[in-house]
Amino acid sequence: MAKSTVIAELIDKMQGGDRQSLARLISLVERESPDVPEIMRLIQPRLGHAHTVGVTGPPGAGKSTLVDRLTAVIRREKLTVGIVAVDPTSPFSGGAVLGDRIRMQQHYLDEGVFIRSMATRGSHGGLPRTVRGVIKLLDAFGKDFILVETVGVGQTELDIMEASDTVLVALVPEAGDTVQTMKAGLMEIADIFVVNKADREGANYLVAELMAMLRMYPKQTYWEVPVLATQALNNVGIDEMYERVTAHRRTLQETNNLAARRQEQRKKEFFQTIEQKVTLRLLELIETDGHLAAYLEKVQNGELDPYSASTQIVKNKDMLVTWLQGLETT
């Protein structure tokens, strides 16, 4: 049976509600199989229903518990949920260290919830580069909400903004003294702030500090970023968090910013995909193209600086044509 036929059958089964087919397709996307372009082409007409919520923040902020409790509230509303839990990469297996989160055990037998753990695989932005494909599959599967929990990597964790409709940044009272240093990173991507573990000392101070910062530096005119206090372990403040997520979704739709946000995300994904493919092809050509190998050798030996070498390569039209022709075979 032709590969394209197998992929089409898998997608048909997935769209019919088969969780095993969904899991197999996700595995293909995670492995960056040659079938990924065909998968994405076939599911494209089914995309756009799900609302994606990114949950990010520093280590120890209780992100997994927040996702767990938020999932329970969404299910109470008779809506379905897909969860992508990103964990550090195992140095031995290359997989997610924590695997399928034990903190979300209550949802594993729920047919309305699909949970997938993913490893960062060397990414420094909190998400693996294949996560967008996994989100699309969950969307095509028919999930109403997709919750993406990033690995805790601090203020550089900005990839989530390019993969979510709503970004929820979770902090803890102990983060109060670091708010200013984080402002240029995590602090600027939040659509909703959550001060979790709010029963700890310093929670009120952090809430007040965040609110003051938001008054001084408002993110946008159409949405006032809320600051919520929660105790996820005790299930305190989770209903309000869900209400703010749905309010943000409604505001995005009413102001046409949801469509604009997704258009910008697709644009970035387009350029990133081109960059990735071109880079991989150029690395392959180093071994077969004598001109490129010669430039690399000069740079390595210190005979030519990288900027001059790249400028000369770009100006060499014959070389570029040869490389572009080579790209057609990949």
C-alpha positions, 0 to 999 in steps of 0.5 A: 500500500502506498505511503500516501494512502496509509497516511490518508487512512490514518487521518480518516481514522483520527478524524473519526475519533480513533485515539491510536491513529492520533498517537501514531500521527503525533509520533510521525510529527515528533520524529520529523518523518518525511510524511509530515508535509502530507499530514499537514496538507491533509489536515489543513481544512480541519484546523481553526476550531480549538483554542490553544492556551500556553501555560508557561513560567519558571520552574516550581510555579505549579504549571502542571497542577494548574493545567490539571485543575483547568482541564477539570473545569473545562471538562465540567463544561462538557468541552474536550481537551488536548494537553501537550506537556513539555518536559526536559529531554532525557540524556539517555533516551532522548525522550521526555524525562517525566513522561506522561505526567503523574500529576494528571492521572485523573484525566487518563481514563477520560475519553474527552482528554488526550495527553501527550508528553514531549521532550524539548530536544535541545530547544532553548525556547521552552518548546520543541520545534515540532510542537506546532504540528502536534497542536494542529493534529489535536485541533484536527482531532476535534479538541475544543481546548489545547493546553500547552505546558512548557518546560520551565526555563525562565525568561527566554521561554518565548516560543509559546507566544508563537504557538498559542492564542492565549498565554498564561504566565504562572509565577509564585510569591518568591518571584517578587524580587525578580519581576523587573529582571524578567520584564523584558522576557516572560513578562511581556508575553502574558495575556493572563498572569497567575500568582500561584501558591498564593497562600504563601507569604509575599503573594499580595505584594507580587500581585500588587507589583504586577498590577502596577507594572501593567498600568505603567506598561500596558500590553495592548489597548483591546485587552487589560491583562488580569492578575489572578491569585490561585492555589492550584493544589487547593483548587482555589481561583481556577474557575476565575482563571477559566473565565478569564481565558474564555473572556480573552478568547471572546475579546480576540474574536470580537476585535478580530485579533484572533485571526490577526494573531494566527496569521502572524503565527502562520507567517513565522512558521512559514519562514522558520520552515523555509529556514530549516529546510534551506539550512539542512540542505546547505549542510548536506551540500558542504560534503558534495559542493567543492566551492562551498567546502572551499569557503568553509575551509578558508573560514575555519583556517582564519583566512576569511571571516564568516561575514565576507565569506557569506557575502561572496557566496550570496553574490555568486549567482551561479552557485546559488542557482546550483543550490536552489536546484539541489533544494528541489530534490529534497 
